[in-house]
Amino acid sequence: MNDQSTTIAEIKSRIADFARERDWERYHTPKNLACAVAAEAGELLELFLWQEEARRERLEEEAADVAICLLNLCQVAGIDLAAAIERKMARNAEKYPADKVRGSARKYDEY
């Protein structure tokens, strides 16, 4: 599997199969999975606590944990992640027009 050849749908299916094989589906409510996303994101952030860089192997593991939890949430909640990202990027393009915000880290309501 790699980013170039694997679809989001394929990954979501593998994650669902993994949970089903272990009879974990009963625990995978949207609330529980949203909490898991936050917990795993915290573990990802912890890698950078008190240092500027994280070891590549640990960074990959924690990034994968965040992605697995997020994709699992999308699967359970019936979210088409690619479509949701496309809609969000379109809204962001309206809020942050490149010609107005280029090089600035200010929030959209500050320019």
C-alpha positions in Angstrom: 0.0 0.0 0.0 1.1 3.6 -0.7 -0.4 7.0 -1.2 -0.1 6.8 -5.0 -2.0 3.5 -5.5 -4.4 3.1 -2.4 -7.8 4.8 -2.2 -9.4 6.1 0.9 -12.2 3.6 0.4 -9.7 0.7 0.4 -8.1 1.9 3.6 -11.5 2.4 5.3 -12.5 -1.1 4.2 -9.4 -2.6 5.7 -9.9 -0.7 9.0 -13.5 -1.9 9.1 -12.5 -5.5 8.4 -9.9 -5.3 11.2 -12.5 -4.1 13.7 -15.1 -6.6 12.6 -12.6 -9.5 12.9 -12.1 -8.6 16.5 -15.7 -7.8 17.3 -14.9 -4.2 18.2 -17.6 -2.6 16.1 -19.8 -2.3 19.2 -17.3 0.1 20.7 -16.8 2.2 17.6 -19.5 4.9 18.1 -18.9 8.3 16.5 -18.3 9.7 20.0 -15.8 7.1 21.0 -14.0 7.4 17.7 -13.9 11.2 17.9 -12.4 10.8 21.4 -9.8 8.4 20.0 -8.9 10.8 17.3 -8.2 13.5 19.9 -6.3 11.1 22.1 -4.1 9.9 19.2 -3.5 13.5 18.1 -2.3 14.2 21.6 0.2 11.3 21.4 1.4 12.7 18.0 1.8 16.2 19.5 3.6 14.7 22.5 6.5 13.6 20.2 7.4 17.2 19.8 7.2 18.2 23.4 10.5 19.8 24.5 12.1 19.1 21.1 11.7 20.4 17.6 11.9 17.0 15.8 10.5 13.5 16.4 12.0 10.2 15.4 10.7 9.2 12.0 9.5 5.8 13.1 7.4 7.1 16.0 6.1 10.0 13.9 4.9 7.5 11.3 3.2 5.3 13.9 1.4 8.1 15.6 0.3 9.7 12.3 -1.0 6.3 11.3 -2.9 6.0 14.6 -4.6 9.4 14.0 -5.5 8.5 10.4 -6.8 5.1 11.4 -9.1 6.6 14.0 -10.3 9.4 11.7 -11.0 7.0 8.8 -12.8 4.7 11.2 -14.9 7.6 12.4 -15.7 8.5 8.8 -16.6 4.9 8.0 -19.0 4.6 11.0 -20.5 8.1 10.5 -20.9 7.6 6.7 -18.7 10.5 5.8 -17.2 10.6 2.3 -13.9 12.1 3.4 -12.6 13.1 0.0 -15.9 15.0 -0.7 -15.8 16.6 2.7 -12.2 17.7 2.1 -13.1 19.1 -1.3 -16.0 21.2 0.2 -13.8 22.4 3.1 -11.0 23.4 0.7 -13.5 25.4 -1.4 -14.8 27.2 1.8 -11.2 27.9 2.9 -10.4 29.3 -0.5 -13.2 31.8 -0.1 -12.1 32.7 3.5 -8.4 32.9 2.6 -8.0 34.3 -0.9 -4.4 33.8 -1.9 -3.9 37.4 -3.1 -4.9 38.7 0.3 -3.3 36.3 2.7 -0.1 35.2 1.0 2.6 35.0 3.5 0.4 35.9 6.5 -0.6 33.6 9.4 -3.4 35.8 10.5 -7.0 34.4 10.8 -9.5 35.2 8.1 -11.3 37.8 10.3 -8.1 39.7 10.9 -7.4 41.0 7.4 
